[in-house]
């Protein structure tokens, strides 16, 4: 985050967004900037992560996938590396 667009205060975020961000922080040990960046616009945050979850966790939406969880994680890791993203 930058000085022009500082990270929002978690305590001011809607409960559903705060809960998901804190769960990610607990699992990963940090909060990825994308979670905080989108959090300034709750409707867009929810849409982005609904799409993310549909792709990355299809089972939670009652769907099946030909890709294993490992396959999906490898695609994300490869994409992150290609974009020089550290996470």
Buried (B, 14 or more C-beta within 10 A) or exposed (E): EEEEEEBBEBEEBEEEBBEBBBEBBEEEEEBBEBBBBBBEEEEEBBEBBEEEEEEBEBEEEEEEEEBEEEEBEEEBEEEEEEEEEEE
